[in-house]
C-alpha cells in the first residue's frame, strides 16, 4: 500500500509539472503574439503618420482657384513646344533654339549644361567665358543626341581658372545642318 501511495504521489507530481509546463507554454505563446501584434500596429501607425503628417485627403470638389491654376499649367505645357528650326538666308544651315539649363558650382568645378532643340549627332559646342578683366576661357564639347533634343556633352570648368565676380558665358553650337548661340551672365561667389 505504501508503494501504491508513492506511485500515486509521483504520478500526481508528474501531472502537476506537465500541467504547469502547458500553462506556461500557453502564456508564453499569448505573450509573444501580443508583443508581436503591438509592435506591428505601432510600426503601421508610424508609417501612416510619417507619410500623412501634414497631408489630409481632400475629397471636396476643386475650387475655382484650383481649376484656374490647373488650366494655366495645362496651357503653359502646350506652349512649351520649341519653335521649329528657322532657315538662315544664304546658308544651308538652320537656326535652332538653344538654352543653358544649368550652371552649378560643384566642388572645384563650374558645371554648365545646355539643351539644343534639334536632334543632331555631329557638331561642336564652343564655350567662351569672359569677365570685365578680359579673362577668356574657351573650351569645346561634342554633341550628344537624345530622342527629341540634343545637348552639348557638358562643360566642367575648373574653379581655379575663375575668380569671384560676374562672368559672361557664351555657348556657340554648329553642325552641318544647324547653328545656334546662347549667352548668360553668372556670378561666382
Buried (B, 14 or more C-beta within 10 A) or exposed (E): EEEEEEEEEEEEEEEEEEEEEEEEEEEEEEEEEEEEEEEEEEEEEEEEEEEEEEEEEEEEEEEEEEEEEEEEEEEEEEEEEBEEBEEEEEEEBBBBBBBBEEBEEEEEBBBBBBBBBBBBEEBBBBBBBBBEEEEEBEBEBEBBBEEEBBBBBBBBBEEEEBEEEEBBBBBBBBBEBBBBEBEEEBEBE
